[in-house]
Amino acid sequence: MTDRDVHTPPERPPTEGGPTESTSSVLSVPQALSTPESWLDPFDWYAEMRETDPVHRDDERDCWDVFRYEDVRTVLADDATFSSDPRNASNEVFRDAVESFELDTMLNNDPPKHDHLRGVVEDFFRPRAVAELAPRIEQLANDYVDAVADSGEMDVVADLAYPLPVVVIAELLGVPSEDRATFKRWSDDLVASPTERTEEAARETAKRREQTLDELKEYFDELIELRRADPQDDLVSKIVHATVDHRPLTRPELLGFCILLLVAGNITTTNLVTNAMWCLTENPSALERLDRDPGLLTKAVEEVLRYRGPVQALSRVATRDVVLGDQPISHGDVVVPWIGSANRDPDAFPRAETFVVDRTPNPHLGFGRGVHYCLGAPLARLETRIALSTLLSRVGEIEVATDSTELSPVPSAFLYGVESFPIRFVAREAGPRRPVV
């Protein structure tokens, strides 16, 4: 299917009784992935849905789930038909939940406003600008790996994958990196989904998210006023003094920038680094190839983004009646493109269920597509390559230090990773640092 295949559908027959009453919403995981075990390994479900129901109506969550590569790519690329603005949704639970954040960001706006907002910070995240951060990222990675290399064990998340990107984004923003434990709690709370499919769990998650947002807003309100009075060479100062359409940014836009950059700037890379070690320890031959040829690292990171990407799904809203995969989607319907499923589609990727460390070409959708393609992709790629290169140059004979059944998934309906990933290894003599390619 191509973008041209999205067209006006026949009327959809009314659903008797309307959407199913439920404590669930599009912000919850589907019933099929409602256990930790199923969310750790959703790929059999993806394969079943691609084959039997590739554009699936989930009445419980009041949304459409999209699974095949071509359909997912269409939804992501056609922002005119599939909007990122929750205000267009007929699903009140989804619309109200997103609007309750009271933030105005690139993520929940369409062009032209999306483009104007993105333009405020885009220069900071272009590949050339990001490359200038490499020496600082290498210094941090070396410090974190040096701290654990002689111990023979580490938690990839706590010892490397979390602290590295959060310190980098904190320094870019101009916030104290020693607050990183608080940043992690805030980030985890904002992306969390209920761990149980009950009203009580939904209310508790919403309450925790609201409290976290209040704390974040108070934190950044204070910093914004400081930077307004005394600008520094950091992102917050840039944002505070920026204009959009010849006007200053509003408070929801200012807070939206700060909170989005802080959360998105660390949580995706944390899961990408961790998922990379998960993939590599599952595939010792890939680890051996990287050891012999560090130049494969760039392709290896792209394959992690395809095979076990940190973002498994997104949400969009249909701006008109369309047909997708022979299913009639109505104006205002919420559509969930499952990136994780698209990236395992055998029609798009030979040997799709195999981790191929040197896969070429690799047109994965791990960072999205279209106007909302991930702003921080160059930074996430660089941080991940440096983290892996540094770790693999200092340790060998790596193995997972826990049974796979004991891994705990990140409790989020869209993010994919684990809360802890302990490994054992044998330290290597510190030699020349590997080049980061």
C-alpha positions as CSV (number, residue, x, y, z in Angstrom):
1,M,0.0,0.0,0.0
2,T,1.2,3.5,-0.8
3,D,0.1,7.0,0.3
4,R,-2.1,7.1,-2.8
5,D,-4.1,4.2,-1.5
6,V,-5.6,6.2,1.3
7,H,-9.0,7.2,0.0
8,T,-12.6,8.0,1.1
9,P,-14.3,4.9,2.4
10,P,-17.9,3.7,2.3
11,E,-19.8,4.4,5.4
12,R,-18.9,2.1,8.4
13,P,-22.0,0.3,9.8
14,P,-22.8,1.7,13.2
15,T,-21.4,-0.5,16.1
16,E,-24.4,-1.7,18.2
17,G,-24.3,0.0,21.6
18,G,-21.3,2.1,20.7
19,P,-17.8,1.6,22.1
20,T,-17.4,-1.0,24.9
21,E,-17.4,0.5,28.3
22,S,-14.0,-0.1,29.8
23,T,-11.4,1.1,32.2
24,S,-9.0,0.8,29.3
25,S,-8.0,3.5,26.7
26,V,-5.7,3.9,23.8
27,L,-3.1,4.9,26.4
28,S,-3.3,1.3,27.8
29,V,-1.7,-1.7,26.3
30,P,-4.0,-4.0,24.3
31,Q,-5.5,-7.0,26.1
32,A,-3.1,-9.3,24.2
33,L,-0.1,-7.6,25.8
34,S,-1.5,-7.0,29.3
35,T,0.9,-9.3,31.1
36,P,4.6,-8.5,31.7
37,E,5.6,-11.7,29.8
38,S,3.5,-10.7,26.7
39,W,4.9,-7.1,26.6
40,L,8.4,-8.4,26.9
41,D,7.8,-10.6,23.8
42,P,5.0,-9.1,21.7
43,F,6.4,-10.3,18.4
44,D,4.2,-13.4,18.0
45,W,1.1,-11.3,18.5
46,Y,2.4,-8.8,15.9
47,A,2.9,-11.7,13.4
48,E,-0.6,-13.0,14.0
49,M,-2.2,-9.6,13.6
50,R,-0.2,-8.8,10.4
51,E,-1.5,-12.1,9.0
52,T,-5.1,-12.1,10.2
53,D,-6.2,-8.6,11.1
54,P,-3.6,-6.0,9.9
55,V,-5.9,-3.0,10.6
56,H,-7.7,-4.0,13.7
57,R,-10.6,-2.3,15.5
58,D,-10.1,-2.5,19.3
59,D,-13.5,-1.4,20.8
60,E,-12.2,-1.7,24.3
61,R,-9.5,0.9,23.7
62,D,-11.7,2.8,21.1
63,C,-8.9,2.9,18.5
64,W,-7.5,1.2,15.4
65,D,-4.3,-0.8,15.6
66,V,-2.2,-1.0,12.4
67,F,0.4,-3.7,12.0
68,R,1.8,-4.0,8.4
69,Y,4.9,-2.0,7.3
70,E,3.3,-0.3,4.4
71,D,0.2,0.7,6.3
72,V,2.3,2.0,9.3
73,R,4.5,3.9,7.0
74,T,1.5,5.5,5.4
75,V,0.0,6.6,8.7
76,L,3.3,8.1,9.8
77,A,4.0,9.9,6.5
78,D,0.6,11.3,5.7
79,D,0.3,14.0,8.5
80,A,-2.6,15.7,6.6
81,T,-4.8,12.6,7.0
82,F,-3.4,11.2,10.2
83,S,-3.0,14.1,12.7
84,S,-0.8,14.3,15.8
85,D,-3.2,16.7,17.4
86,P,-5.3,15.0,20.1
87,R,-7.9,17.8,19.8
88,N,-9.1,16.2,16.6
89,A,-10.0,12.9,18.3
90,S,-13.5,11.7,18.9
91,N,-12.2,9.5,21.7
92,E,-12.9,11.7,24.7
93,V,-10.8,9.5,27.1
94,F,-7.7,9.9,24.9
95,R,-8.3,13.6,24.1
96,D,-8.9,14.5,27.7
97,A,-5.9,12.5,29.0
98,V,-3.5,14.2,26.5
99,E,-5.0,17.6,27.0
100,S,-4.7,17.3,30.8
101,F,-1.0,17.7,30.4
102,E,-1.6,21.3,29.6
103,L,1.5,21.4,27.4
104,D,1.9,22.6,23.8
105,T,4.6,20.7,22.1
106,M,5.9,19.6,18.7
107,L,4.4,16.1,19.4
108,N,0.8,17.3,19.6
109,N,0.8,19.8,16.8
110,D,0.6,19.5,13.0
111,P,2.2,21.8,10.4
112,P,2.6,24.7,10.2
113,K,2.7,25.2,14.0
114,H,4.7,22.0,14.4
115,D,7.3,23.3,12.0
116,H,7.5,26.6,13.7
117,L,8.0,25.0,17.2
118,R,10.5,22.5,15.9
119,G,12.5,25.3,14.2
120,V,13.2,26.9,17.6
121,V,15.5,24.0,18.7
122,E,16.2,22.1,15.5
123,D,19.7,23.5,15.0
124,F,20.8,22.1,18.4
125,F,20.0,18.5,17.1
126,R,21.4,18.6,13.6
127,P,24.1,15.9,13.0
128,R,26.9,18.5,12.8
129,A,25.9,20.2,16.1
130,V,25.5,16.8,17.8
131,A,28.9,15.7,16.6
132,E,30.5,18.4,18.6
133,L,29.1,16.8,21.8
134,A,31.1,13.6,21.1
135,P,34.1,14.4,23.3
136,R,31.8,15.1,26.3
137,I,29.7,11.9,25.7
138,E,32.9,9.9,25.4
139,Q,34.2,11.3,28.7
140,L,31.0,10.4,30.5
141,A,30.8,6.9,29.0
142,N,34.4,6.2,30.0
143,D,33.7,7.4,33.5
144,Y,30.7,5.2,33.9
145,V,32.4,2.1,32.4
146,D,35.6,2.6,34.4
147,A,33.5,2.7,37.6
148,V,32.3,-0.9,37.0
149,A,34.8,-2.6,34.6
150,D,36.8,-4.2,37.4
151,S,33.8,-5.5,39.3
152,G,32.9,-8.1,36.6
153,E,29.2,-7.1,36.7
154,M,26.9,-4.2,36.2
155,D,23.3,-3.2,35.6
156,V,23.3,-1.8,32.1
157,V,20.4,0.5,32.9
158,A,21.5,2.0,36.2
159,D,25.3,2.1,35.5
160,L,25.4,3.3,31.9
161,A,22.2,3.5,29.8
162,Y,20.3,5.9,32.1
163,P,23.0,8.2,33.5
164,L,24.7,8.9,30.2
165,P,21.9,10.4,28.2
166,V,20.2,12.2,31.1
167,V,23.4,14.0,32.0
168,V,23.9,15.0,28.3
169,I,20.4,16.4,27.9
170,A,20.6,18.1,31.3
171,E,23.8,19.9,30.3
172,L,22.2,20.9,27.0
173,L,19.1,22.3,28.8
174,G,21.1,23.9,31.5
175,V,19.7,22.0,34.5
176,P,21.7,20.5,37.3
177,S,22.7,16.9,36.2
178,E,22.9,16.0,39.9
179,D,19.1,16.0,39.9
180,R,19.2,13.0,37.5
181,A,17.5,10.6,40.0
182,T,14.6,13.0,40.2
183,F,14.5,13.3,36.4
184,K,14.3,9.5,36.1
185,R,11.3,9.4,38.4
186,W,9.6,12.2,36.5
187,S,10.3,10.5,33.2
188,D,9.1,7.1,34.3
189,D,5.9,8.6,35.8
190,L,5.0,10.5,32.6
191,V,5.3,7.6,30.3
192,A,3.8,5.0,32.6
193,S,0.6,3.0,31.9
194,P,-1.5,1.3,34.5
195,T,-0.1,-2.0,35.5
196,E,-3.5,-3.5,36.0
197,R,-6.7,-3.1,33.9
198,T,-8.8,-1.7,36.7
199,E,-10.4,1.7,37.4
200,E,-8.3,2.0,40.6
201,A,-5.0,1.4,38.7
202,A,-6.0,3.9,36.0
203,R,-6.9,6.6,38.6
204,E,-3.6,6.0,40.4
205,T,-1.6,6.3,37.3
206,A,-3.4,9.5,36.3
207,K,-2.9,10.9,39.8
208,R,0.8,10.2,39.8
209,R,1.2,11.7,36.3
210,E,-0.7,14.8,37.4
211,Q,1.5,15.2,40.5
212,T,4.7,14.7,38.4
213,L,3.6,17.3,35.9
214,D,2.9,19.8,38.8
215,E,6.5,19.2,40.1
216,L,8.0,19.5,36.6
217,K,6.1,22.7,35.9
218,E,7.2,24.2,39.2
219,Y,10.8,23.2,38.5
220,F,10.9,24.7,35.0
221,D,8.8,27.8,35.8
222,E,11.6,28.8,38.2
223,L,14.4,28.0,35.7
224,I,12.6,29.9,33.0
225,E,12.4,33.0,35.1
226,L,16.1,32.7,36.0
227,R,17.0,32.4,32.3
228,R,14.7,35.2,31.3
229,A,16.6,37.5,33.7
230,D,20.0,36.1,33.1
231,P,20.4,34.1,29.8
232,Q,23.1,31.4,29.6
233,D,24.5,29.3,26.8
234,D,21.9,26.6,27.0
235,L,18.7,25.3,25.5
236,V,16.4,26.8,28.1
237,S,17.8,30.3,27.5
238,K,17.3,29.7,23.7
239,I,13.7,28.6,24.2
240,V,12.9,31.4,26.6
241,H,14.0,34.1,24.2
242,A,12.7,32.5,21.0
243,T,9.8,33.7,19.0
244,V,7.2,31.9,16.9
245,D,5.3,33.9,14.3
246,H,6.9,37.0,15.7
247,R,5.6,36.4,19.3
248,P,7.2,35.0,22.4
249,L,6.4,31.5,23.4
250,T,3.5,31.0,25.7
251,R,3.9,29.3,29.1
252,P,2.4,26.0,27.8
253,E,4.8,26.1,24.9
254,L,7.8,26.9,27.1
255,L,7.0,24.2,29.6
256,G,6.2,21.8,26.8
257,F,9.7,22.3,25.3
258,C,11.5,21.9,28.6
259,I,9.6,18.8,29.7
260,L,9.6,17.1,26.3
261,L,13.3,17.6,25.8
262,L,14.1,16.4,29.3
263,V,12.0,13.3,29.1
264,A,12.4,12.4,25.4
265,G,16.1,13.3,25.6
266,N,16.9,10.5,28.0
267,I,14.3,7.8,28.0
268,T,14.6,6.7,24.3
269,T,18.4,6.4,24.5
270,T,18.2,4.6,27.8
271,N,16.1,1.9,26.2
272,L,18.0,1.9,23.0
273,V,21.4,1.2,24.8
274,T,19.8,-1.4,27.0
275,N,17.9,-3.1,24.1
276,A,21.2,-3.2,22.2
277,M,22.9,-5.2,24.9
278,W,19.8,-7.4,25.1
279,C,20.1,-8.1,21.4
280,L,23.8,-8.7,21.4
281,T,23.8,-11.0,24.4
282,E,21.1,-13.1,22.7
283,N,23.3,-13.2,19.6
284,P,26.9,-14.1,20.7
285,S,28.0,-14.3,17.0
286,A,27.0,-10.7,16.5
287,L,29.1,-9.7,19.6
288,E,32.0,-11.6,18.1
289,R,31.7,-9.9,14.8
290,L,31.6,-6.5,16.5
291,D,34.7,-7.4,18.4
292,R,36.5,-8.2,15.2
293,D,35.1,-5.3,13.2
294,P,34.0,-2.3,15.4
295,G,33.1,-0.6,12.1
296,L,29.8,-2.7,12.1
297,L,28.6,-0.7,15.1
298,T,26.6,1.8,13.1
299,K,24.7,-1.0,11.3
300,A,24.2,-2.8,14.5
301,V,22.5,0.1,16.2
302,E,20.2,0.5,13.2
303,E,19.3,-3.2,13.5
304,V,18.5,-2.8,17.2
305,L,16.2,0.1,16.2
306,R,14.4,-2.3,13.9
307,Y,14.5,-5.5,15.9
308,R,13.9,-4.3,19.4
309,G,13.2,-0.5,19.0
310,P,12.5,1.6,22.1
311,V,9.3,3.0,20.7
312,Q,6.9,0.3,19.6
313,A,3.8,2.4,18.8
314,L,2.5,5.9,18.4
315,S,-0.9,7.5,18.1
316,R,-2.5,9.5,15.3
317,V,-6.1,10.9,14.7
318,A,-7.8,10.6,11.3
319,T,-8.7,14.0,10.0
320,R,-11.2,12.6,7.4
321,D,-12.9,9.4,6.5
322,V,-10.4,7.0,4.9
323,V,-9.9,3.4,4.0
324,L,-6.7,1.7,5.4
325,G,-6.1,-1.9,4.7
326,D,-9.7,-2.3,3.5
327,Q,-11.0,-1.0,6.8
328,P,-13.2,2.1,7.0
329,I,-11.7,4.6,9.4
330,S,-13.9,7.6,10.4
331,H,-12.9,11.2,10.9
332,G,-11.8,11.5,14.5
333,D,-10.8,7.9,15.0
334,V,-7.6,7.3,16.9
335,V,-5.1,5.2,14.9
336,V,-2.2,3.4,16.6
337,P,0.6,2.5,14.1
338,W,2.6,-0.4,15.6
339,I,6.2,0.5,14.6
340,G,7.5,-2.7,16.4
341,S,5.3,-4.8,14.2
342,A,6.1,-2.9,11.0
343,N,9.8,-3.5,11.7
344,R,9.3,-7.2,11.8
345,D,7.2,-7.4,8.7
346,P,8.7,-10.1,6.3
347,D,7.3,-8.2,3.3
348,A,9.7,-5.4,4.1
349,F,12.6,-7.2,5.7
350,P,14.1,-10.5,4.7
351,R,14.7,-12.8,7.7
352,A,12.6,-10.3,9.7
353,E,12.6,-12.3,12.9
354,T,16.4,-12.6,12.9
355,F,18.8,-10.1,14.3
356,V,21.2,-9.4,11.4
357,V,24.0,-7.3,12.7
358,D,25.1,-5.9,9.3
359,R,21.6,-5.7,7.7
360,T,21.7,-3.5,4.5
361,P,19.5,-1.9,3.5
362,N,17.5,-1.3,6.7
363,P,14.5,1.0,6.1
364,H,13.2,0.6,9.7
365,L,10.7,3.0,11.2
366,G,12.3,3.1,14.6
367,F,12.5,6.9,14.7
368,G,9.2,7.4,12.9
369,R,8.7,9.0,9.5
370,G,7.5,12.2,7.9
371,V,7.4,15.6,9.6
372,H,7.5,14.0,13.1
373,Y,10.6,12.1,12.5
374,C,12.5,12.0,15.8
375,L,14.2,15.3,16.4
376,G,16.8,13.7,18.7
377,A,17.6,10.8,16.4
378,P,21.2,12.0,15.6
379,L,21.9,12.4,19.3
380,A,20.4,9.1,20.3
381,R,22.4,7.3,17.7
382,L,25.7,9.0,18.7
383,E,25.1,8.3,22.4
384,T,24.3,4.7,21.8
385,R,27.3,4.1,19.5
386,I,29.6,5.7,22.1
387,A,28.1,3.8,25.0
388,L,28.4,0.5,23.2
389,S,31.8,1.2,21.8
390,T,33.2,2.2,25.2
391,L,31.7,-0.8,27.0
392,L,32.7,-3.4,24.4
393,S,36.3,-2.1,24.4
394,R,36.6,-2.7,28.2
395,V,34.7,-5.9,28.8
396,G,34.4,-9.3,27.1
397,E,32.7,-12.7,27.7
398,I,29.5,-10.9,28.4
399,E,26.5,-12.8,29.6
400,V,23.1,-11.9,31.1
401,A,23.2,-12.3,34.9
402,T,19.5,-13.1,35.2
403,D,16.9,-15.4,33.6
404,S,15.0,-13.7,30.9
405,T,11.7,-14.5,32.7
406,E,12.9,-12.3,35.6
407,L,13.2,-9.2,33.4
408,S,10.7,-6.5,34.1
409,P,9.3,-4.4,31.2
410,V,9.1,-0.7,31.3
411,P,5.5,-0.1,32.3
412,S,4.4,1.9,29.3
413,A,1.9,1.3,26.5
414,F,4.3,2.7,23.8
415,L,7.9,2.4,25.1
416,Y,9.8,-0.9,25.0
417,G,12.6,-1.8,27.3
418,V,13.4,-3.3,30.7
419,E,13.8,-1.6,34.1
420,S,17.1,-3.5,34.8
421,F,19.5,-5.5,32.7
422,P,22.3,-7.1,34.8
423,I,25.3,-8.6,33.0
424,R,28.5,-10.4,34.0
425,F,31.7,-10.0,32.1
426,V,35.5,-10.3,32.2
427,A,37.4,-7.0,32.3
428,R,39.8,-6.2,29.5
429,E,43.0,-4.2,29.8
430,A,42.3,-0.6,29.1
431,G,43.8,0.1,25.7
432,P,43.3,2.7,22.9
433,R,39.7,3.7,22.7
434,R,37.7,2.5,19.7
435,P,36.8,5.0,17.2
436,V,33.1,5.8,17.1
437,V,31.8,5.5,13.6
